[in-house]
Amino acid sequence: MRWSARLTGVPRRALPTGGSGTDQGTPSGDVVVPGPRDPATPAGPSELLDPQRPQDLREVLNRIPAPVAVTYGPLHQLGYANRAYRELFGERQAGLPACDALPELGTMGVLPLMDQVIRGGRPRSVKARCILGLTGNRYYNVSCVPLSRHDHRAEPDDSSDHRDTPPAGVLIFAAEVTDQVLAATRLREAERRQREAAVTLQRSLLPQKLDQPADLRVAATYQPGGAEAAVGGDWYDVIAIDGGRTALVIGDVMGRGLRAAAVMGQLRTAVRAYARLDLPPHEVMRLLDGLAMEIDANQIATCSYAVWDPKRRTLTYASAGHLPMLLRCPDGTILRSEEQNGPPLGTGDGVHVSHTLRLLPGTTGVLYTDGLVERRDEDIDQGLDLLARTLTGAVGAPDVVCARLLRAMGVTAEHDDDVAVLAFQLPAEEGDPAAESPVDAVSPVPEPGSGTGAGG
């Protein structure tokens, strides 16, 4: 058997009968391979490679600057390793199986690919494998190419089919990608540091400890998106205001990164200030809308603001483009808050409306951001329906409810979006006859002097 190489696209030609090449690939005496020359100097006739003349494979491979090795047989016995391969790993003894002669291929997981090449006759490759050579750690894309078994000394017979003939051996070619791998590593490290900074900033802007009113149990959780997702601007808050009332807030700044987290911090601070002015929810939304435009006209946010009044046992709320609040009645019935709400914060031309509901003891409410229910391959209504069904069985204290919702909705550390959830619960009162009526558990209450809502 003789190995030979030819230029791509050139028809095969029989070797001269007087050639002196050997099966081991020793160059024949009449093979001339041009040496290095100055590209600016025109090539002379003697330096041109004859495209019609087969070249010795060993000499051709030895001039390739990338590591190349040739094996033969099912045991992958080493036939040849070119100069670049030997400079990288040291001298290798021909004739030994690859597991002994080329142990570095086993470390890189290339040996199984070579078996596949022999069995299937098709090339296989792996990417960015680390090689510990004589010059230190380098990274290579390694390709394994089958070597044909039929003789190249004569024109192939078109009537014969060599597809069922197993390859005679495998050519292993390694293309160095060290610079690309190191550049990608530096980029990932920079992105990781930026993400950690954004997450740290966002967590520092969220309340470290929630107020716990005597007549209302509350709990909240925040889950940043996975490593591939830039941090967003989700936030929540619980604010004690005059008259024993409690304000519940959740919001989501559109966009990603440090900018979204910074805008979120400013809006959260503003909400705490506006809440203490004892303004109705729709007025708070109006003020936040103007502030969002001043912070960044191109940055919009959604927000839901609700005030619990324990004396009247009412929840008054307004929404700026945010998802509806879910309420679970004492008997497990799930209701959604009023769909009518104003546009997102930062638009500057919307009317926000306040709504008031009377809640019965034992009612549980959930405020959340879109990362909890939104999926790329599903309509958001499907996520809302799943959340409603999940809330039906998510019984327990508010912190338990938050944990169960995250788990049931598939939110993990690798989730592709930030998620914030705020759960509140009215303590159940034993013997309360109203608690047996799910229809009255959540009912609208007219605003004093303005019907069921108030325009902003």
Buried (B, 14 or more C-beta within 10 A) or exposed (E): EBBBEBEEEEEBBEBEEEBEBEEEBEBBEEBBEEEEEEEEEEEEEEEEEEEEBBBBBBBBBBEEEBBBBBBBBBEBBBBBBBBBBBBBBEEBEEEBBBEBBBEBBEEBEBBEBBBBBBEEBEBBBBEEBEBEBEEEEBBBBBBBBBBBBEEBBEEEEEEEEEEEEBBBBBBBBBEBBBEEBEEEEEEEEEEEEBBEBBBEBBEEBBBEEBEEBEBBBBBBBBBBBEEEBBBBBBBBBBBEBEEBBBBBBBBBBBBBBBBBBBBBBBBBEBBBEBBEEEBBBBBBBBBBBEBBBEBBEEBBBBBBBBBBBBEEBBBBBBBBBBBBBBBBBBEEEBBEBBEEBBBBBBBEEBEBBBBBBBBBBBBBBBBBBBBBBBBEEEEEEEBBEBBBEBBEEBEEEBBEBBBBBBEBBEBEEEBEBBBBBBBBBBEEEEEEEBBEEBEEBBEBBEBEEEEBBBEB
